[in-house]
Structures are given as structure tokens and as C-alpha cells.
């Protein structure tokens, strides 16, 4: 017979890792996570996650974390310039859906999906990830060629959304460094920054103690661990170095931002409740996050119910959590009073 005390959860207990996950840390500090998963068959998803993003850039490096991500595909220890993408496409991995990467404020992640039913392909996939981690060529000619690609990407984003985003960023982040570190960077700097500054960023922030390799798929975990150790164990260890933190200053007042653009396709209202970052390490942390998820689902259900009524004050609305903050957003119904949009 169970008593209430005996069956109650220990909310202070640490969250346990799924026993199906094989994990470890190499002597150089790189961490790996491996999980066998048979669906889809004969496929493997490989990730290299690096704690390095635009927030780490110096003033004269703005946009270089993103440029470096592009450069990882333009020549490395095991793949000449242009060879990697061609090889991956030859084995059925499409650039975009199966081969990609992204750079954010705080991280850069490289993503590969490769078949596992042909000998040697997993090894080549791990070689590519290890090249991203420590073998990118960063040839000056290739850097100069890629500048234009990134600048065109910047130019393609210069619509109403981006123009209105600038004011919203200042409202959300205040005087924080995040306001001045959008990953896309500054075109004038991308045009002229010396190639050496790209190499400096790579040297300073692509370090194994900031890296994790994640492998999930239809393979033997022990064999995958051996491949990871063989391909990443040679990355040189670095002296310990704490990562600089750039907090978002708190504020007691309620901030508001009103922005408009003649190219905007609609009207919307967002309410953001900012809170300090919370830990996610214990059973209690998980329970709190789970309860917040239930709140969001219930609020979303309530919004959906209101939106179905005749004369609803909004076309659609939602609530979700972003980095431990609650955001409520609605798209206005031009035939209704938007002031009622947030009434629950």
C-alpha cells in the first residue's frame, strides 16, 4: 500500500537523461549524445552544436559568425571548395532539407541527414562535422566570394517585417548587446572587414569545450561513439575560459512600441511578459514548464473559441513561451474593436 508521502515526487531530484541516450565527454571537452532510432530506416541525423553566435562578435566582426557558418561549406580539411555539397547531394542528401546550418545570437548549429545503408557514408558525414569544428579552410578568395552571398541574403530581408523589427528589438532588449548583434550583420562591415577577423572568430570561439555532437538514427550506438571519438578526439583542448554573458537589463515600467509600414500586410498586437531565465534541471523545473504549457494550451483554446464567434475582435490569436517569457499575440479583425483582443 502506497502512502501519499511515499508516492509524491521529489521535485528537487535532478532530471534523469533518457537511458536510451549514450553520452560522454571527450578529453578535449567536446560532449556527445547518441541515440539509436529505427524510424526512418537507414537514416541518421547528425548535428554539431556550438556555443558561438553573433553575441560573441566584437564591434568590427558583426555578421562574421553567420559568414563563418557559410564558409564551413566552402572548403575544409577533407573537402575542397564546392566538394562537400556535391558529395552530399550525390548520396541523396539535399541541400536545405537534409544539409543545412543556422546562426543565432547564442549558438551555431550544423545539420546533416545521411543514409546508413552504404559503407563509409557515416564516416564521411562525421568527417564533415569535424571539419566544421576545426578544419574549415577560410581561404581569402573564398571569403571574398561569400561576402556577396551574405549581403544578398541581408538585402532579401529588407522588407516591412525587418524595418518594423528594429524598433521592437529596442523595446524588448533595451540597452542590451542583443539589440546590436542581429546575426545577419552589417553590410558595410561585411564588404570591408579583413578576412583575418573571420579567422580570429573561428579560432577564438570554435573550441571543443563549447561543442556537442548529436547523432540519432538507424545505427549501432557503440560504432557511432567510436566514429565520434576518432573524428573529434584530435581537436586540440583549450585552456578553460568562461563565456562572457550579456544580460538583458530588467525594468519596472511597462514599455510599448507602435510601428507601422506602408508595406505591412496586416495589423497585430503582442503583449510580452518578460521574466528572468529559469533553470531546467530538476523534476520541479519540468513540472513548472509542463504547467506553463498547459496554460498556453488553455489560453490558445480560449482564443480559438472567441475567433469563431461572429464579430470576433481578432482573426487569430495565440500564446506561447519564448525563452521563459510569455507572449500573447493577435491579428486584428479590421471590422472589430482591437481593444477587446486580449479579453479572456
C-alpha positions in Angstrom: 0.0 0.0 0.0 1.4 3.4 -1.0 1.2 6.4 1.2 0.8 9.9 -0.1 4.3 10.7 1.1 5.8 7.7 -0.5 4.2 8.3 -3.9 4.9 12.1 -4.0 7.5 13.2 -6.5 10.8 14.6 -5.2 10.6 17.9 -7.1 14.3 18.7 -6.1 15.5 15.5 -7.8 17.6 16.1 -10.9 16.0 15.3 -14.3 17.4 12.0 -15.5 18.6 11.5 -19.0 16.8 9.0 -21.1 18.6 5.7 -20.5 18.5 5.1 -24.3 20.8 8.1 -24.8 24.5 7.3 -24.9 26.5 10.3 -23.7 30.0 11.3 -22.7 32.7 13.9 -22.9 36.0 13.6 -24.8 39.3 14.6 -23.1 39.2 17.9 -25.1 35.9 18.9 -23.6 33.5 18.0 -26.5 30.3 16.4 -25.4 28.3 13.8 -27.4 24.8 12.4 -27.3 23.9 9.3 -29.3 20.5 7.6 -29.6 19.5 4.7 -31.8 16.2 5.2 -33.6 14.9 2.9 -36.3 12.5 5.4 -37.8 13.1 6.4 -40.6 15.0 3.3 -41.5 18.6 3.5 -42.8 18.9 7.2 -42.0 20.9 9.2 -39.5 20.6 12.8 -38.3 23.9 14.4 -37.3 24.2 17.7 -35.5 27.2 19.9 -34.4 26.0 22.5 -31.9 28.4 25.2 -31.0 28.1 27.8 -28.2 29.1 30.6 -30.5 26.9 33.2 -32.2 26.5 36.8 -33.1 26.5 37.8 -29.4 30.2 36.8 -29.3 31.2 39.2 -32.1 33.4 42.2 -31.5 32.3 45.5 -32.8 34.3 45.0 -36.0 33.0 41.4 -36.5 29.3 42.0 -36.8 27.9 39.4 -39.1 31.0 37.2 -39.1 29.5 34.4 -37.1 27.0 34.0 -39.9 29.6 34.4 -42.6 31.7 31.7 -40.9 28.7 29.3 -41.0 28.6 29.8 -44.8 32.3 29.3 -45.1 32.2 25.9 -43.4 30.7 24.6 -46.7 33.4 26.3 -48.9 36.5 24.2 -48.3 37.9 22.2 -45.4 40.4 19.5 -44.5 38.5 16.7 -46.1 36.5 18.6 -48.8 37.8 21.1 -51.3 35.7 24.2 -52.1 32.4 23.2 -53.6 33.0 19.5 -53.0 31.0 18.9 -49.8 27.6 19.9 -51.1 28.2 17.9 -54.3 29.2 14.9 -52.4 26.2 15.1 -50.0 23.8 15.5 -52.9 25.4 12.5 -54.7 24.3 10.3 -51.7 20.8 11.7 -51.7 21.1 14.4 -49.1 19.5 17.6 -50.4 20.9 21.0 -49.5 18.3 22.7 -47.4 16.1 19.8 -46.2 18.9 17.4 -45.3 22.0 19.6 -45.2 21.8 23.0 -43.5 23.0 25.2 -40.7 21.9 28.3 -38.8 23.4 31.0 -36.7 21.6 32.7 -33.9 22.6 35.1 -31.2 24.0 32.4 -28.9 24.7 29.4 -31.0 25.6 28.0 -34.4 24.3 24.5 -35.4 25.3 22.4 -38.4 22.8 19.8 -39.6 23.3 16.7 -41.8 21.0 13.8 -42.6 22.7 10.9 -44.3 21.9 7.3 -45.3 23.3 4.5 -43.2 22.9 1.6 -45.6 26.1 2.2 -47.6 29.6 1.7 -46.2 31.6 4.7 -45.5 28.9 7.4 -45.7 28.6 7.8 -41.9 32.3 8.2 -41.7 32.2 10.9 -44.3 29.4 12.6 -42.5 31.4 12.7 -39.3 34.4 14.0 -41.2 32.3 16.9 -42.5 31.1 17.7 -39.0 34.7 17.5 -37.6 35.8 19.8 -40.4 33.2 22.3 -39.4 34.5 22.1 -35.8 38.2 22.5 -36.6 39.1 22.2 -40.3 37.5 25.0 -42.2 40.0 26.4 -44.7 38.9 30.0 -44.7 40.7 30.9 -47.8 40.7 34.6 -48.5 39.4 34.2 -52.1 36.5 32.1 -50.9 35.7 34.5 -48.1 35.6 37.4 -50.6 33.3 35.4 -52.8 31.0 34.6 -49.9 30.7 38.2 -48.8 28.3 38.9 -51.7 26.2 35.9 -50.9 25.6 37.0 -47.3 25.0 40.6 -48.4 22.4 39.4 -50.9 20.8 37.5 -48.1 20.7 40.7 -46.0 19.2 42.6 -48.9 16.5 40.0 -49.4 15.3 40.6 -45.8 14.9 44.3 -46.1 11.1 44.3 -46.2 8.4 45.7 -43.9 9.0 43.0 -41.3 12.7 43.8 -40.8 12.0 47.6 -40.8 9.5 47.2 -38.0 11.6 44.7 -36.2 14.3 47.2 -35.3 12.0 49.3 -33.1 10.6 46.1 -31.5 14.1 44.8 -30.7 14.9 48.0 -28.8 11.7 47.8 -26.8 12.3 44.1 -25.9 16.0 44.3 -25.2 16.6 47.9 -24.1 20.3 48.7 -23.8 21.3 45.0 -24.1 24.1 44.0 -26.5 21.5 41.8 -28.3 20.0 44.9 -30.0 23.3 45.4 -31.9 24.0 41.8 -32.7 21.5 40.6 -35.2 23.1 37.6 -36.8 22.8 38.9 -40.4 25.3 41.6 -39.5 26.0 44.9 -41.2 26.5 45.0 -45.0 29.1 47.8 -44.9 31.2 45.8 -42.5 30.7 42.5 -44.4 32.1 44.3 -47.5 35.3 45.5 -45.9 36.2 43.5 -42.9 39.6 41.8 -43.3 39.5 38.0 -43.8 41.7 37.6 -40.8 38.9 38.8 -38.5 36.8 35.8 -39.7 39.7 33.5 -38.8 40.0 35.2 -35.4 36.4 34.4 -34.6 36.9 30.8 -35.7 40.0 30.5 -33.6 38.5 32.1 -30.5 35.1 30.6 -30.3 35.1 27.3 -32.2 36.6 25.3 -29.3 35.7 21.7 -28.3 34.6 22.6 -24.8 31.8 24.7 -26.4 30.7 21.9 -28.8 28.3 19.0 -28.7 27.8 16.3 -31.3 24.3 14.8 -31.5 23.6 11.6 -33.5 20.2 10.0 -33.8 19.3 7.2 -36.3 19.4 3.7 -37.5 22.9 2.7 -36.4 24.8 0.9 -33.7 25.5 3.4 -30.8 28.8 1.8 -30.0 30.0 2.2 -33.6 28.8 5.8 -33.7 30.7 6.6 -30.5 33.8 5.1 -32.0 33.4 7.3 -35.0 32.9 10.4 -32.9 35.9 9.7 -30.8 38.0 9.1 -33.9 36.9 12.2 -35.8 36.7 14.7 -32.9 39.2 13.4 -30.4 42.0 15.2 -32.3 40.6 18.7 -31.8 43.1 20.4 -29.5 41.9 21.2 -26.0 41.9 24.8 -25.0 42.7 26.4 -21.6 39.4 26.9 -19.7 37.7 30.2 -20.4 34.4 31.5 -19.1 32.0 32.7 -21.8 31.0 36.4 -21.5 27.4 36.9 -20.6 25.3 39.9 -21.8 22.1 40.1 -19.7 19.0 42.0 -20.7 18.5 44.8 -18.2 15.3 44.4 -16.2 12.8 47.3 -16.0 9.8 48.0 -13.8 7.9 50.2 -16.3 5.7 48.9 -19.0 7.2 49.6 -22.3 5.3 49.9 -25.5 6.3 50.2 -29.2 4.0 51.3 -32.0 5.3 50.7 -35.5 3.8 50.8 -38.9 4.9 50.4 -42.5 3.1 51.0 -45.8 4.1 47.5 -47.0 2.8 45.7 -43.9 0.2 43.1 -44.8 -1.9 43.4 -41.6 -2.2 44.6 -38.1 -1.3 42.8 -34.9 -0.8 43.3 -31.2 1.7 41.5 -29.0 1.9 41.5 -25.2 5.2 40.2 -23.8 5.7 39.3 -20.2 9.5 39.2 -19.6 10.9 37.2 -16.7 14.4 36.1 -15.7 15.8 33.0 -17.2 14.9 30.0 -15.2 16.8 26.7 -14.8 15.6 23.4 -16.2 17.5 20.8 -14.3 15.1 19.3 -11.7 11.8 17.5 -11.7 10.3 20.6 -10.2 11.6 22.7 -13.2 10.0 20.2 -15.6 6.7 20.3 -13.7 6.7 24.1 -13.8 7.4 24.1 -17.6 4.7 21.5 -18.1 2.1 23.6 -16.2 3.0 26.7 -18.3 2.5 24.6 -21.4 -1.0 23.7 -20.1 -1.7 27.4 -19.5 -0.7 28.2 -23.1 -2.8 25.5 -24.5 -5.8 26.6 -22.5 -5.4 30.3 -23.5 -4.9 29.2 -27.1 -8.1 27.2 -26.9 -10.0 30.1 -25.5 -8.7 32.4 -28.2 -9.7 29.9 -30.9 -13.2 29.7 -29.4 -13.5 33.5 -29.4 -12.2 33.7 -33.0 -15.1 31.5 -34.2 -17.7 33.9 -32.9 -19.5 36.3 -35.2 -17.8 39.7 -35.0 -14.8 38.4 -33.1 -12.3 41.1 -32.2 -9.4 39.3 -33.9 -8.8 36.9 -36.8 -6.4 34.7 -34.9 -4.5 34.8 -31.6 -2.0 32.7 -29.8 0.0 32.4 -26.6 3.4 30.8 -26.3 6.6 30.9 -24.3 9.9 32.3 -25.7 13.0 31.8 -23.6 10.9 31.6 -20.4 8.8 34.7 -21.4 5.1 34.6 -22.2 4.0 36.2 -25.4 0.4 36.8 -26.4 -0.3 37.9 -30.0 -3.4 38.6 -32.0 -4.0 39.6 -35.6 -6.7 42.3 -35.8 -10.1 41.9 -37.4 -10.4 45.2 -39.2 -14.2 45.1 -38.7 -13.9 44.9 -34.9 -12.6 46.8 -32.0 -9.0 45.7 -31.5 -9.0 46.9 -27.9 -11.0 43.8 -27.0 -8.5 41.4 -28.5 -6.9 40.4 -25.2 -10.1 40.0 -23.1 -10.3 36.4 -21.9 
